[in-house]
Amino acid sequence: MRNEFREAILKLFLLVALSLFLSLTAHAATDDVKAIALAKQNACLGCHALDKKIVGPSFQAVAKKYANDPSAIVFLKNKIIKGGSGSWGVVPMPANPKLSDADVSLLTSWILRGAPSAN
């Protein structure tokens, strides 16, 4: 009887863990779709690609460069809002002051995760 109880608890735990994992995965995929749409709407993809340099660095190169930088979120949010140059060369990145903080946070998070394409 005691072993059956342990098995039932273990199965319940695994079911809850799997449900949580699937929920988080679905949420991340939804955020990826929103971030890609924002990048398209705000002309980010005119200068940046997911995996290759265009005018600016690829989003994956940005993620790699800032992977271990604890201040990366704040730095990149500021760079998206205010624009600037010097981090990747002389070509300036235009400012995006009209983006909401929520949109900038979503874009920054997506970029730092390597800009997954949400297939």
ChimeraX attribute file (.defattr): number of C-alpha atoms within 10 A of each C-alpha:
attribute: neighborCount
match mode: 1-to-1
recipient: residues
	/A:1	6
	/A:2	7
	/A:3	8
	/A:4	9
	/A:5	10
	/A:6	11
	/A:7	12
	/A:8	12
	/A:9	12
	/A:10	12
	/A:11	12
	/A:12	12
	/A:13	12
	/A:14	12
	/A:15	12
	/A:16	12
	/A:17	12
	/A:18	12
	/A:19	12
	/A:20	12
	/A:21	12
	/A:22	12
	/A:23	12
	/A:24	12
	/A:25	12
	/A:26	13
	/A:27	12
	/A:28	15
	/A:29	16
	/A:30	12
	/A:31	18
	/A:32	23
	/A:33	17
	/A:34	17
	/A:35	25
	/A:36	22
	/A:37	12
	/A:38	18
	/A:39	17
	/A:40	12
	/A:41	10
	/A:42	13
	/A:43	10
	/A:44	18
	/A:45	18
	/A:46	12
	/A:47	13
	/A:48	18
	/A:49	19
	/A:50	19
	/A:51	14
	/A:52	13
	/A:53	14
	/A:54	13
	/A:55	16
	/A:56	22
	/A:57	18
	/A:58	21
	/A:59	25
	/A:60	21
	/A:61	20
	/A:62	21
	/A:63	20
	/A:64	15
	/A:65	12
	/A:66	16
	/A:67	13
	/A:68	9
	/A:69	11
	/A:70	9
	/A:71	9
	/A:72	18
	/A:73	17
	/A:74	11
	/A:75	13
	/A:76	21
	/A:77	19
	/A:78	17
	/A:79	19
	/A:80	20
	/A:81	18
	/A:82	13
	/A:83	15
	/A:84	15
	/A:85	12
	/A:86	9
	/A:87	12
	/A:88	12
	/A:89	11
	/A:90	10
	/A:91	12
	/A:92	14
	/A:93	21
	/A:94	14
	/A:95	14
	/A:96	16
	/A:97	13
	/A:98	10
	/A:99	14
	/A:100	11
	/A:101	12
	/A:102	9
	/A:103	16
	/A:104	23
	/A:105	18
	/A:106	18
	/A:107	24
	/A:108	24
	/A:109	20
	/A:110	23
	/A:111	25
	/A:112	21
	/A:113	16
	/A:114	18
	/A:115	23
	/A:116	19
	/A:117	12
	/A:118	14
	/A:119	6
